[in-house]
């Protein structure tokens, strides 16, 4: 479990580091644009074509952009160093270095066209059964089951009276009171119940039933964690796809229309710069959404074998505030 947790945390750290690198590169472009706008505003003010308020707005945006870039670079270094520690390498690849290292890609992997993951079905009717199959396969559930068997052997219990399914928690329903159960969970995680007899002490019975209840609680928590991870996976995919298919293309269309108006001298260069600034939040949010999807997939894969962390990662994206909102 320690090994699997390390793998999951390293995978998540990788996506966070790549997203941070991508965000820094984008904000560097934004800073260059803001710097050009600030320089142009100074010259317009000196020529008498700009008032003090217009100049201050451009200079404020440039100042905010420089600060956001510094924060993004700080987050990039922090995420990169954490990944280095998890991988156990000396550093990332540099020119003419003989150390074991590698270079991060420039951007996150593209969003898959379809949700396709082994043993995960998207049909609601099959979801409960599939989740229960995954619960039985989890290592912590298997450990809990083996612990009860070991305790039974240590207490010299060998006369089984019946079995109890620790996954059976009211998830069944009947279509008729004259027939057997029609719907429900077909997967069982059964533990034996023993005939204690007069020679068995109350302490032995209590110890074993405690282990049974602990196994039941472990299975319940495992099923809840898989459901949560799967729901987060689906929601993260929908959000990232919405940014990819709707938000970013619309912003691009607006930018193209404004470029045509600028070429026809219907709008000024500052209107064009203001439109570019309005895209900063949507692009950063799209990077963040894509990163969240890959983190959610890592959590889902971990939930199939053990307890996932599913802690919301600290966002490396820098939002635009102040004068950018005014534009």
VOSE-923083 format. One line per field, with one value per residue: x, y, z of N, C-alpha, C in turn; chain; residue in three letters; residue number from 1. Coordinates in steps of 0.05 Angstrom, whole numbers, plus 5000, padded with zeros to 4 digits. Layout:
! residues N
nxx: [X;...]
nyy: [Y;...]
nzz: [Z;...]
caxx: [X;...]
cayy: [Y;...]
cazz: [Z;...]
cxx: [X;...]
cyy: [Y;...]
czz: [Z;...]
kolro: [A;...]
lumlum: [ala;...]
lovex: [NUM;...]
This chain:
! residues 327
nxx: [5016;5039;5076;5040;5013;5055;5065;5016;5016;5061;5047;5005;5034;5066;5029;5012;5060;5071;5027;5038;5085;5064;5029;5064;5092;5051;5035;5082;5078;5033;5054;5092;5057;5029;5070;5083;5036;5037;5083;5066;5024;5050;5077;5033;5010;5051;5048;5001;4954;4931;4899;4914;4888;4877;4930;4947;4916;4936;4989;4979;4957;5001;5035;5006;5007;5061;5069;5035;5060;5108;5088;5067;5114;5139;5104;5113;5167;5162;5127;5157;5203;5180;5163;5213;5234;5197;5207;5259;5305;5362;5359;5324;5330;5387;5431;5488;5496;5511;5477;5424;5364;5307;5264;5208;5145;5118;5064;5001;4973;4926;4855;4819;4777;4735;4708;4742;4758;4787;4744;4707;4642;4597;4542;4486;4456;4492;4531;4531;4540;4590;4622;4620;4648;4698;4707;4714;4762;4799;4858;4859;4810;4816;4856;4829;4792;4826;4847;4804;4799;4848;4843;4801;4825;4864;4832;4814;4767;4722;4673;4627;4568;4537;4542;4559;4545;4583;4577;4524;4477;4422;4414;4380;4320;4253;4209;4163;4128;4124;4165;4235;4291;4297;4330;4395;4458;4504;4553;4592;4620;4637;4637;4649;4603;4607;4591;4588;4581;4580;4630;4658;4682;4655;4689;4720;4680;4666;4714;4719;4672;4681;4723;4695;4658;4694;4715;4669;4661;4707;4697;4651;4671;4708;4674;4647;4689;4705;4659;4658;4707;4698;4653;4677;4715;4682;4656;4699;4718;4674;4675;4727;4720;4680;4707;4744;4713;4674;4683;4738;4740;4700;4722;4765;4740;4717;4764;4784;4744;4750;4801;4793;4762;4799;4836;4805;4805;4765;4767;4813;4883;4887;4837;4841;4882;4856;4817;4849;4867;4822;4819;4854;4838;4802;4836;4874;4839;4822;4870;4876;4829;4838;4883;4859;4826;4863;4885;4841;4832;4878;4866;4820;4841;4874;4837;4817;4851;4868;4864;4850;4880;4853;4854;4844;4885;4934;4922;4959;4948;4943;4901;4870;4865;4841;4859;4852;4802;4772;4779]
nyy: [4976;5025;5030;5034;5081;5117;5115;5136;5188;5208;5207;5245;5290;5297;5314;5362;5390;5394;5424;5471;5488;5498;5539;5580;5591;5611;5657;5686;5702;5735;5775;5799;5822;5857;5890;5915;5943;5978;6009;6034;6063;6100;6131;6150;6182;6219;6245;6270;6245;6210;6207;6214;6173;6132;6118;6099;6054;6019;6013;5991;5942;5918;5915;5880;5834;5822;5809;5765;5729;5721;5695;5649;5626;5615;5575;5538;5523;5501;5457;5428;5414;5382;5338;5320;5301;5260;5225;5213;5231;5270;5320;5358;5351;5381;5419;5383;5351;5297;5271;5228;5245;5281;5314;5355;5352;5402;5414;5392;5325;5314;5318;5258;5230;5197;5170;5119;5067;5011;4961;4997;5019;5061;5059;5072;5030;4988;5007;5001;4946;4940;4973;4946;4899;4921;4937;4889;4873;4908;4922;4936;4918;4863;4853;4863;4822;4777;4785;4774;4720;4701;4714;4681;4632;4636;4637;4587;4573;4535;4513;4529;4565;4599;4646;4716;4771;4825;4867;4873;4917;4937;4949;4924;4907;4885;4865;4839;4811;4757;4733;4718;4760;4811;4853;4879;4875;4832;4816;4788;4794;4753;4732;4683;4661;4634;4576;4587;4559;4528;4527;4570;4634;4698;4739;4720;4716;4770;4792;4769;4786;4839;4843;4827;4869;4910;4896;4900;4956;4974;4956;4986;5038;5034;5026;5075;5110;5095;5108;5163;5178;5162;5195;5245;5240;5236;5286;5321;5310;5327;5382;5398;5384;5420;5469;5460;5452;5492;5543;5562;5560;5599;5646;5650;5660;5710;5740;5737;5765;5815;5826;5833;5879;5914;5915;5941;5990;6003;5996;6010;5998;5989;5970;5922;5898;5897;5859;5814;5808;5792;5740;5714;5693;5652;5617;5602;5577;5535;5505;5491;5460;5417;5395;5381;5340;5298;5290;5271;5224;5195;5190;5158;5111;5096;5088;5039;5001;5015;5061;5124;5190;5237;5292;5360;5390;5443;5498;5517;5556;5625;5676;5733;5798;5861;5914;5886;5863;5908;5919]
nzz: [5000;5015;4973;4929;4942;4939;4884;4864;4886;4862;4809;4809;4825;4781;4741;4764;4763;4708;4691;4719;4693;4642;4653;4670;4622;4591;4620;4614;4561;4566;4600;4566;4528;4562;4578;4530;4522;4567;4556;4509;4529;4562;4523;4494;4533;4541;4492;4496;4484;4519;4582;4653;4681;4644;4630;4680;4687;4648;4665;4715;4702;4678;4722;4756;4724;4723;4776;4782;4748;4775;4821;4796;4776;4824;4844;4804;4812;4863;4854;4818;4847;4886;4855;4839;4888;4899;4856;4865;4839;4817;4790;4739;4668;4642;4599;4577;4623;4666;4700;4724;4696;4671;4623;4629;4593;4548;4554;4582;4575;4522;4529;4534;4483;4497;4557;4581;4618;4648;4670;4687;4679;4643;4646;4686;4709;4715;4748;4805;4813;4787;4819;4868;4853;4847;4899;4927;4906;4927;4964;5019;5036;5027;5064;5112;5110;5112;5163;5197;5186;5205;5259;5273;5269;5309;5353;5353;5324;5289;5274;5232;5227;5194;5140;5133;5092;5083;5049;5040;5045;5047;4993;4958;4922;4913;4861;4869;4923;4925;4901;4893;4907;4859;4841;4856;4891;4864;4880;4931;4995;5038;5106;5156;5208;5272;5312;5377;5425;5492;5512;5492;5505;5524;5512;5468;5429;5425;5407;5356;5330;5331;5294;5248;5243;5235;5186;5155;5159;5134;5082;5070;5071;5030;4985;4985;4976;4924;4895;4904;4880;4827;4814;4818;4778;4731;4733;4730;4680;4648;4659;4640;4586;4572;4576;4535;4488;4487;4519;4509;4450;4439;4461;4428;4379;4390;4395;4343;4315;4337;4320;4265;4266;4287;4245;4208;4230;4267;4320;4374;4388;4442;4455;4431;4461;4510;4500;4493;4545;4571;4559;4591;4641;4624;4594;4633;4668;4636;4631;4685;4693;4659;4684;4733;4716;4702;4751;4778;4751;4767;4821;4818;4796;4838;4878;4864;4883;4934;4990;4967;4966;4950;4959;4949;4903;4910;4872;4815;4781;4764;4779;4746;4769;4795;4755;4708;4710;4703;4650]
caxx: [5000;5058;5086;5019;5008;5077;5060;4993;5024;5081;5032;4991;5054;5074;5009;5013;5085;5068;5008;5052;5103;5048;5018;5085;5097;5029;5037;5104;5067;5016;5071;5103;5035;5023;5093;5080;5014;5046;5101;5050;5008;5068;5082;5008;5007;5070;5039;4977;4931;4921;4898;4929;4873;4882;4957;4949;4904;4954;5011;4970;4954;5028;5045;4992;5016;5088;5066;5023;5081;5126;5075;5066;5140;5144;5089;5127;5191;5153;5116;5179;5220;5165;5164;5240;5236;5182;5220;5285;5326;5377;5349;5314;5351;5401;5451;5515;5497;5512;5461;5399;5344;5289;5252;5179;5133;5109;5036;4988;4961;4899;4832;4810;4751;4715;4716;4747;4775;4783;4724;4688;4621;4583;4514;4479;4446;4514;4551;4532;4553;4618;4636;4623;4670;4723;4711;4725;4790;4817;4877;4852;4787;4827;4870;4809;4781;4846;4850;4783;4805;4870;4833;4785;4844;4877;4812;4806;4740;4721;4646;4614;4539;4528;4560;4547;4556;4588;4569;4495;4468;4397;4415;4365;4292;4237;4186;4140;4133;4122;4188;4261;4302;4300;4352;4413;4486;4510;4580;4591;4644;4625;4653;4634;4595;4612;4576;4606;4578;4583;4658;4669;4678;4644;4712;4727;4659;4668;4737;4714;4651;4694;4737;4675;4648;4715;4716;4646;4666;4727;4684;4633;4688;4719;4654;4642;4712;4705;4637;4667;4728;4686;4637;4696;4726;4663;4651;4723;4718;4654;4684;4749;4710;4665;4727;4757;4694;4657;4694;4761;4733;4685;4741;4781;4723;4716;4790;4786;4727;4762;4824;4782;4753;4823;4847;4789;4807;4741;4774;4841;4901;4881;4814;4851;4897;4836;4805;4868;4868;4798;4822;4873;4824;4791;4858;4885;4819;4822;4893;4869;4809;4851;4900;4841;4817;4884;4888;4817;4837;4897;4851;4802;4857;4884;4814;4811;4870;4872;4851;4861;4882;4832;4856;4845;4912;4936;4922;4982;4939;4942;4878;4874;4848;4847;4853;4844;4773;4760;4779]
cayy: [5000;5047;5032;5044;5109;5133;5117;5154;5215;5217;5213;5271;5311;5301;5330;5388;5403;5401;5446;5495;5497;5509;5565;5600;5599;5628;5683;5701;5716;5756;5796;5814;5838;5878;5908;5932;5962;5998;6027;6049;6082;6121;6148;6164;6202;6241;6259;6284;6230;6194;6220;6200;6149;6112;6109;6085;6028;6002;6008;5973;5915;5907;5909;5856;5812;5815;5796;5739;5712;5714;5674;5624;5615;5603;5550;5519;5512;5484;5431;5413;5402;5360;5316;5310;5286;5235;5208;5204;5238;5293;5345;5355;5350;5406;5413;5373;5340;5268;5259;5216;5266;5281;5340;5355;5361;5430;5417;5369;5308;5322;5305;5235;5235;5182;5159;5091;5057;4982;4952;5019;5023;5087;5055;5073;5004;4970;5020;4990;4920;4944;4984;4924;4882;4935;4937;4863;4871;4927;4909;4940;4900;4836;4852;4861;4794;4758;4789;4759;4691;4695;4715;4657;4609;4640;4631;4559;4571;4518;4504;4551;4563;4612;4668;4742;4787;4851;4887;4873;4940;4948;4958;4907;4912;4864;4874;4824;4799;4728;4723;4724;4787;4816;4871;4883;4870;4804;4811;4782;4792;4738;4723;4662;4664;4608;4566;4591;4537;4535;4529;4595;4657;4723;4755;4710;4724;4798;4798;4761;4803;4865;4841;4826;4896;4927;4889;4912;4985;4978;4953;5009;5062;5030;5031;5103;5124;5090;5124;5191;5182;5160;5219;5267;5234;5243;5315;5335;5306;5345;5410;5402;5383;5445;5489;5454;5453;5516;5568;5571;5567;5624;5667;5652;5674;5739;5752;5739;5786;5841;5831;5844;5907;5930;5918;5961;6015;6009;5996;6018;5977;5984;5952;5895;5888;5891;5833;5793;5804;5778;5711;5703;5676;5627;5599;5591;5558;5511;5489;5480;5439;5393;5384;5368;5314;5278;5284;5255;5197;5182;5183;5136;5086;5089;5078;5011;4983;5023;5086;5147;5214;5254;5319;5379;5400;5471;5506;5532;5577;5652;5691;5761;5814;5889;5929;5868;5860;5932;5917]
cazz: [5000;5014;4945;4911;4949;4927;4855;4859;4893;4842;4784;4812;4826;4753;4726;4775;4754;4679;4690;4728;4672;4621;4662;4669;4594;4582;4633;4603;4538;4576;4609;4543;4518;4581;4577;4506;4527;4586;4542;4490;4545;4570;4500;4488;4554;4535;4468;4503;4474;4541;4608;4674;4689;4623;4633;4705;4683;4633;4683;4737;4691;4675;4749;4765;4708;4732;4802;4777;4736;4797;4837;4781;4775;4850;4844;4785;4826;4885;4844;4805;4868;4899;4837;4840;4912;4897;4837;4875;4821;4826;4779;4713;4648;4634;4578;4584;4651;4665;4721;4715;4696;4648;4617;4629;4568;4548;4560;4593;4554;4513;4541;4517;4471;4511;4583;4578;4639;4652;4690;4695;4660;4646;4648;4714;4720;4721;4764;4832;4812;4781;4842;4887;4844;4853;4928;4935;4897;4941;4982;5047;5042;5029;5089;5133;5109;5122;5192;5210;5184;5223;5286;5278;5274;5335;5374;5349;5315;5266;5268;5219;5227;5170;5130;5131;5070;5095;5030;5037;5062;5038;4966;4941;4922;4900;4845;4878;4949;4923;4887;4905;4901;4831;4835;4878;4887;4860;4890;4959;5011;5060;5129;5171;5236;5285;5335;5400;5445;5520;5519;5482;5523;5513;5501;5441;5411;5421;5390;5328;5319;5327;5269;5227;5240;5223;5158;5143;5157;5113;5056;5066;5064;5003;4965;4985;4964;4895;4884;4904;4860;4801;4809;4813;4751;4711;4734;4721;4651;4636;4661;4622;4559;4567;4569;4509;4466;4488;4529;4494;4423;4439;4466;4403;4359;4397;4389;4314;4306;4345;4302;4240;4271;4290;4218;4194;4246;4282;4349;4378;4397;4470;4456;4424;4484;4531;4493;4499;4574;4580;4554;4609;4660;4612;4587;4658;4679;4620;4640;4711;4690;4648;4705;4752;4705;4704;4780;4785;4740;4785;4846;4812;4793;4864;4893;4857;4897;4962;4998;4953;4982;4940;4970;4927;4900;4909;4844;4806;4763;4776;4768;4740;4786;4794;4730;4686;4712;4693;4621]
cxx: [5017;5069;5065;5012;5030;5073;5038;5001;5044;5066;5017;5011;5064;5055;5009;5038;5082;5049;5021;5071;5087;5037;5039;5091;5075;5030;5061;5095;5050;5032;5083;5082;5029;5046;5091;5058;5022;5065;5086;5034;5025;5073;5057;5003;5026;5062;5013;4952;4918;4920;4912;4915;4878;4910;4960;4937;4922;4978;5004;4967;4982;5040;5032;5002;5044;5087;5055;5043;5101;5114;5073;5093;5148;5129;5102;5151;5182;5143;5138;5196;5206;5166;5192;5244;5222;5195;5247;5307;5340;5366;5337;5336;5361;5421;5477;5517;5496;5495;5436;5377;5326;5277;5222;5168;5123;5080;5024;4978;4934;4878;4823;4782;4728;4726;4718;4767;4768;4764;4706;4668;4607;4553;4506;4470;4469;4534;4554;4547;4583;4633;4640;4645;4697;4729;4724;4754;4809;4834;4869;4828;4797;4842;4850;4796;4801;4850;4829;4788;4828;4861;4816;4803;4857;4858;4802;4777;4739;4694;4630;4584;4527;4548;4545;4561;4559;4582;4539;4483;4443;4396;4398;4335;4278;4215;4161;4147;4130;4146;4213;4270;4307;4323;4369;4441;4491;4537;4578;4619;4635;4646;4637;4626;4596;4593;4594;4605;4583;4612;4671;4663;4666;4665;4719;4705;4661;4691;4732;4693;4662;4709;4718;4665;4669;4718;4693;4650;4686;4714;4665;4649;4700;4699;4648;4664;4713;4683;4646;4688;4717;4669;4655;4709;4708;4658;4675;4726;4699;4663;4707;4739;4695;4685;4738;4738;4677;4671;4717;4755;4718;4703;4758;4765;4721;4742;4793;4768;4738;4787;4815;4774;4778;4836;4831;4789;4781;4746;4804;4857;4896;4856;4822;4866;4877;4822;4823;4870;4844;4800;4840;4860;4814;4813;4870;4865;4818;4846;4887;4849;4820;4869;4882;4831;4838;4889;4865;4820;4857;4884;4833;4818;4867;4861;4807;4829;4873;4859;4865;4862;4859;4831;4859;4873;4912;4939;4947;4974;4936;4919;4885;4855;4854;4839;4845;4814;4759;4759;4759]
cyy: [5025;5052;5044;5073;5127;5136;5137;5183;5226;5223;5239;5294;5317;5319;5359;5404;5411;5424;5472;5506;5510;5536;5587;5610;5617;5655;5699;5715;5739;5780;5813;5832;5862;5899;5927;5952;5984;6018;6045;6070;6105;6141;6164;6187;6226;6257;6274;6270;6212;6211;6203;6174;6126;6100;6091;6057;6009;5994;5989;5945;5902;5899;5883;5832;5803;5800;5768;5719;5703;5692;5648;5611;5602;5576;5529;5506;5493;5457;5415;5399;5379;5335;5303;5292;5259;5215;5198;5210;5264;5319;5338;5359;5378;5398;5404;5365;5310;5255;5247;5237;5263;5309;5337;5363;5390;5434;5390;5351;5318;5306;5282;5241;5220;5173;5129;5082;5028;4978;4974;5022;5049;5083;5055;5046;4985;4982;5008;4963;4922;4954;4963;4905;4895;4935;4911;4860;4889;4913;4913;4923;4871;4832;4848;4833;4774;4761;4774;4729;4684;4695;4691;4633;4612;4634;4602;4556;4555;4508;4528;4546;4576;4634;4694;4758;4816;4873;4890;4894;4953;4958;4940;4915;4890;4877;4860;4811;4769;4716;4730;4752;4789;4833;4873;4877;4840;4796;4808;4783;4779;4731;4703;4672;4636;4602;4568;4569;4546;4539;4555;4617;4680;4740;4746;4718;4754;4806;4792;4780;4832;4865;4840;4854;4914;4921;4901;4942;4991;4976;4976;5034;5059;5035;5061;5118;5119;5106;5153;5196;5181;5184;5243;5265;5243;5273;5330;5332;5325;5374;5416;5402;5408;5468;5485;5460;5479;5542;5578;5577;5594;5648;5672;5666;5703;5753;5756;5762;5813;5847;5842;5873;5925;5936;5939;5988;6023;6009;6002;5994;5970;5967;5924;5882;5881;5864;5810;5787;5789;5748;5698;5684;5650;5608;5586;5570;5533;5493;5476;5458;5414;5379;5369;5341;5292;5271;5266;5226;5182;5174;5159;5110;5077;5077;5049;4991;4990;5050;5109;5172;5233;5281;5338;5392;5431;5480;5523;5554;5603;5667;5720;5777;5844;5901;5911;5864;5885;5932;5898]
czz: [5000;4986;4927;4917;4938;4897;4849;4864;4872;4816;4786;4813;4798;4738;4737;4765;4724;4676;4699;4707;4649;4628;4662;4641;4583;4594;4624;4577;4546;4586;4587;4530;4536;4581;4553;4510;4546;4573;4523;4506;4554;4547;4492;4508;4549;4511;4473;4493;4496;4566;4629;4682;4669;4626;4658;4702;4669;4651;4705;4727;4688;4702;4760;4750;4717;4759;4799;4765;4757;4815;4822;4779;4802;4853;4826;4799;4848;4875;4831;4826;4882;4881;4837;4865;4910;4878;4846;4855;4830;4816;4751;4692;4641;4612;4590;4614;4649;4686;4708;4718;4672;4645;4616;4601;4571;4556;4570;4570;4547;4527;4523;4506;4486;4538;4580;4599;4645;4675;4700;4672;4665;4650;4678;4726;4728;4741;4792;4832;4806;4805;4864;4879;4851;4883;4937;4928;4912;4962;5011;5055;5044;5055;5112;5134;5120;5152;5207;5209;5203;5252;5293;5283;5301;5358;5372;5342;5290;5258;5258;5219;5202;5162;5129;5109;5080;5075;5027;5056;5050;5010;4947;4942;4907;4883;4853;4905;4949;4909;4902;4896;4871;4824;4860;4871;4886;4872;4920;4971;5038;5081;5145;5199;5248;5307;5360;5421;5473;5528;5510;5501;5509;5501;5473;5421;5405;5403;5361;5315;5314;5300;5245;5222;5228;5194;5143;5139;5136;5085;5049;5057;5037;4981;4962;4971;4933;4883;4882;4882;4832;4794;4803;4786;4729;4710;4723;4690;4637;4637;4641;4593;4552;4561;4541;4486;4465;4495;4512;4465;4420;4443;4441;4381;4365;4390;4359;4304;4314;4328;4275;4243;4275;4262;4202;4209;4259;4312;4350;4387;4426;4474;4449;4447;4507;4525;4499;4529;4584;4576;4574;4629;4648;4604;4612;4670;4663;4627;4667;4710;4679;4668;4726;4742;4708;4733;4789;4775;4757;4811;4841;4810;4821;4881;4887;4872;4926;4966;4983;4972;4975;4954;4948;4926;4900;4880;4838;4787;4778;4763;4764;4756;4780;4767;4708;4687;4700;4662;4610]
kolro: [A;A;A;A;A;A;A;A;A;A;A;A;A;A;A;A;A;A;A;A;A;A;A;A;A;A;A;A;A;A;A;A;A;A;A;A;A;A;A;A;A;A;A;A;A;A;A;A;A;A;A;A;A;A;A;A;A;A;A;A;A;A;A;A;A;A;A;A;A;A;A;A;A;A;A;A;A;A;A;A;A;A;A;A;A;A;A;A;A;A;A;A;A;A;A;A;A;A;A;A;A;A;A;A;A;A;A;A;A;A;A;A;A;A;A;A;A;A;A;A;A;A;A;A;A;A;A;A;A;A;A;A;A;A;A;A;A;A;A;A;A;A;A;A;A;A;A;A;A;A;A;A;A;A;A;A;A;A;A;A;A;A;A;A;A;A;A;A;A;A;A;A;A;A;A;A;A;A;A;A;A;A;A;A;A;A;A;A;A;A;A;A;A;A;A;A;A;A;A;A;A;A;A;A;A;A;A;A;A;A;A;A;A;A;A;A;A;A;A;A;A;A;A;A;A;A;A;A;A;A;A;A;A;A;A;A;A;A;A;A;A;A;A;A;A;A;A;A;A;A;A;A;A;A;A;A;A;A;A;A;A;A;A;A;A;A;A;A;A;A;A;A;A;A;A;A;A;A;A;A;A;A;A;A;A;A;A;A;A;A;A;A;A;A;A;A;A;A;A;A;A;A;A;A;A;A;A;A;A;A;A;A;A;A;A;A;A;A;A;A;A;A;A;A;A;A;A]
lumlum: [unk;unk;unk;unk;unk;unk;unk;unk;unk;unk;unk;unk;unk;unk;unk;unk;unk;unk;unk;unk;unk;unk;unk;unk;unk;unk;unk;unk;unk;unk;unk;unk;unk;unk;unk;unk;unk;unk;unk;unk;unk;unk;unk;unk;unk;unk;unk;unk;unk;unk;unk;unk;unk;unk;unk;unk;unk;unk;unk;unk;unk;unk;unk;unk;unk;unk;unk;unk;unk;unk;unk;unk;unk;unk;unk;unk;unk;unk;unk;unk;unk;unk;unk;unk;unk;unk;unk;unk;unk;unk;unk;unk;unk;unk;unk;unk;unk;unk;unk;unk;unk;unk;unk;unk;unk;unk;unk;unk;unk;unk;unk;unk;unk;unk;unk;unk;unk;unk;unk;unk;unk;unk;unk;unk;unk;unk;unk;unk;unk;unk;unk;unk;unk;unk;unk;unk;unk;unk;unk;unk;unk;unk;unk;unk;unk;unk;unk;unk;unk;unk;unk;unk;unk;unk;unk;unk;unk;unk;unk;unk;unk;unk;unk;unk;unk;unk;unk;unk;unk;unk;unk;unk;unk;unk;unk;unk;unk;unk;unk;unk;unk;unk;unk;unk;unk;unk;unk;unk;unk;unk;unk;unk;unk;unk;unk;unk;unk;unk;unk;unk;unk;unk;unk;unk;unk;unk;unk;unk;unk;unk;unk;unk;unk;unk;unk;unk;unk;unk;unk;unk;unk;unk;unk;unk;unk;unk;unk;unk;unk;unk;unk;unk;unk;unk;unk;unk;unk;unk;unk;unk;unk;unk;unk;unk;unk;unk;unk;unk;unk;unk;unk;unk;unk;unk;unk;unk;unk;unk;unk;unk;unk;unk;unk;unk;unk;unk;unk;unk;unk;unk;unk;unk;unk;unk;unk;unk;unk;unk;unk;unk;unk;unk;unk;unk;unk;unk;unk;unk;unk;unk;unk;unk;unk;unk;unk;unk;unk;unk;unk;unk;unk;unk;unk;unk;unk;unk;unk;unk;unk;unk;unk;unk;unk;unk;unk;unk;unk;unk;unk;unk;unk;unk;unk;unk;unk;unk;unk]
lovex: [1;2;3;4;5;6;7;8;9;10;11;12;13;14;15;16;17;18;19;20;21;22;23;24;25;26;27;28;29;30;31;32;33;34;35;36;37;38;39;40;41;42;43;44;45;46;47;48;49;50;51;52;53;54;55;56;57;58;59;60;61;62;63;64;65;66;67;68;69;70;71;72;73;74;75;76;77;78;79;80;81;82;83;84;85;86;87;88;89;90;91;92;93;94;95;96;97;98;99;100;101;102;103;104;105;106;107;108;109;110;111;112;113;114;115;116;117;118;119;120;121;122;123;124;125;126;127;128;129;130;131;132;133;134;135;136;137;138;139;140;141;142;143;144;145;146;147;148;149;150;151;152;153;154;155;156;157;158;159;160;161;162;163;164;165;166;167;168;169;170;171;172;173;174;175;176;177;178;179;180;181;182;183;184;185;186;187;188;189;190;191;192;193;194;195;196;197;198;199;200;201;202;203;204;205;206;207;208;209;210;211;212;213;214;215;216;217;218;219;220;221;222;223;224;225;226;227;228;229;230;231;232;233;234;235;236;237;238;239;240;241;242;243;244;245;246;247;248;249;250;251;252;253;254;255;256;257;258;259;260;261;262;263;264;265;266;267;268;269;270;271;272;273;274;275;276;277;278;279;280;281;282;283;284;285;286;287;288;289;290;291;292;293;294;295;296;297;298;299;300;301;302;303;304;305;306;307;308;309;310;311;312;313;314;315;316;317;318;319;320;321;322;323;324;325;326;327]
